[in-house]
Amino acid sequence: MPSARTGRPALVLASASPRRRDLLIQADIHPHAIEAAQVDETPQAGELPPRLAERLAEAKARAVAAHHPEALVLGADTVVACGRRILDKPADEAAARRHLELLSGRRHRVIGGLCLVLPDGRAVVRRVTTAVRFKRLHPDDIERYLTSGEWQGKAGAYAIQGRAGAFVRTLNGSYSNVVGLSLCETVDLLRGHGYGA
C-alpha cells in the first residue's frame, strides 16, 4: 500500500489514542490510516516495566500489520512505573486515588515502547524512558483532579498535558514520551526506514 503521492510505503498508526495522532501531526507526520489493536495489556508474571512497554508496542504493531502487509505500521505503548510497580490505567476512582497517592512527592518513570513493523515483516523496537517527579500532593489536589475525570484511561492516572502538569516538579527526558509518543525517537525511527527521508 505505497502512498500515491510519495511512492513510499504508507504509514499506519496502530493506536486509537488521539494524543499519539496529534503528536504525529505536530511533527508533520500524517498516517494513511489509524487502527486500534485489540491486545491484552495484562503484564506477564514477573514482567518488568521496560519489557512490558516493548512487548505491548510490538504486539499492537503486529496485530495491525496483519491487515496492512505493505505498510509501515507504528505501534506504541506507555507504561508508568514506580520502582518495579506498574501503574496501569485505573478502572475506577479508588484505583486512581491510590496511584496519585503513590506518586505524590516521588520520582517515577514513564516508559514508552515503540515498534515499527516493516513491509517485509521485520519489527524494529525502541524504548524511551522519562523520569518524572511529582510535588507532594495535598489531599485537595488529588480530590480536585479526580473530580475532573482527566485520570480516566490514563496510565498512572494522570495526563501531563492537562491539569496534572501542575503536579510535576521535575522532568528528565522526553516530554512527548509522557504525553504518549516520543517524537524525537519516532521521527528518527521512521526516517531510518525510508519514511520522510
N, C-alpha and C positions, 0 to 999 in steps of 0.2 A: 504493500500500500504506500508507494512513494508519493510525496506531495507533487501535484501537477505544477505548482508554482515554482518549486525549488529543485525538484528532481531528487532530493534527498529523502531518506525514509521518514514517514510520518511519525509524529510523537504522540503516544497515548499515555495519559496520566491515570495510573491505577489507584485512584483515590477520589472519594466523594467530598473531601474536605474543601470547603470554599477558601480556607486560608491558604492551602497549598496552591490552588488555582490562581488566587490573587497574587501570591508571591511570584509565581512563574510569569504572570503577565507584567508584574513590576519589572522583571528582568527582560522584558520584550520577548518572552517565550510563550507561544500560543499553541497549546496542544491541539492536535487534529481531532482528538476525541478524549472524553473523560468517562471512565468506567470504574465503578466501585467494585472492589474484590470482596467476595464472601469468604473470609478466612477466620478460623478460630484463633482468637488472640490470647487464649489461656497460656500462661507460662508453663513450660515443661518442668518436671521435678528437678530441682536443683539448678535451674537455668538462671544464669546471671543476667543483669540488665543489658549489658552490651550485646550479648549473644541474642537475647530476645529481640532487640531492635533490628539487628541484621536479619535474623530468621524471618521475622514478620514482613520486613520490606521485600525480601526475596519471594516469600510465599505470595504476597499480593501481586507483585510484578509477574510472576509465572502464571498465576491464575488468570490474569487478564491477557497475557501474551498468547495463551491458548486460543483466544478469539481474534487475535491480530498478529498472525505469524510473520508478516512482512514489515512490521513497525518496530520502532524503538519503544519499549514500554518502561515507564518510570514508576517504581513503587517506593513508598516511604512509610516509615513508622516512627513514632515518638514515644520514648519511654522516660518517665520521670522516676528517679531513684534517690532514696535517702539511705546512704550506705548500701547494703545489699537488698534493701526492701524496695519492691516495685510498687509505685503509687499509680494504680490504674485509673480508668475513668469511673468515678464513683457512681454507684447505682442509685443512691438517694442522698438526701441532705445530711443524714447522720454520718455516712461514709465520707462525704465531702468535708464535714467539720473535722473528722479525725485526721484527714490528710492535711488540712490547713493548720491544725494544732501541732502536728508533727513537724511541718515546715517552718513554723514560727521561730524566728531567731536563729535558724540553722542554714547551713550550706547543703545544697542538693545538686544533683546532676541531671541535665536534660540530654538524653542520648538519642540522636537522630540516626536511624538506619536508612540508607539509600540503596536502591538496586536498579540497575538498568539492564533489561533483557534485550539482547541484540537479535536481529532477524535470523541469525544462524543458531539461536538457542543458547548462546553463552550468556552468563549472568555476571555482571561486574558489581561488586558490593563495596560500599564505603560506610564509614561510621564517623559521626561528628559529635563531640561532647562539649557541652557548655556548662560551666559552673555558675550557679545562681545562689545568692544568699539573701534570705528574707530578713527584714527587720523583725523585732519581736512584735507580734500582732496582739493588740488589745482584744479582749472578747467582743467588744463592739465592732471592731474591724471585721472580725470573722462573721458576726451576725449580719452586718450590712451586706457583706459580699455574698453570703448565702441567699439573702433575700433578693439580690439582683438576678439570681439564676444563671449568672455568667459561668459558673462552675460546671454546668451540665454538658456532658460529652467531652470534657477536657481531661487529658491525662494529668494527674496530680491535683485536679480540682481547681485549676486556675488558667486564665488567659492573660499572658504578659502584655498583650497589645490592648487590653481593656483596663478595667479598674484595678486589677492586680498589679499593674505596672507600678503603682504607688507602694507596693509591698517590697519591691526589690531594692536592697541596699547596695549590692554589688553584682556585676555580671562579668564573667571572664570567658570570652569565646564568641561564638556567632549568635547574635540576637535573633536573626531569622530562623535559626535552628529551633529556638524556644517557641517561636510562633508556629512552626510546623515543617520547615524545609530550609536547610542551609543553602542560601542562594549561591555563595561562592563555590562550594563543593559541587552543587548541582550543575551550574554553568560549566565548570571545568570538566565534569564527567561527560556531559553532553558534547561539548566541543571536542573532547578527546576521542569521541567515537563518531565524528563526522556531522554532528548536528550543530549548525550555527558556526561552523569553521570558516 
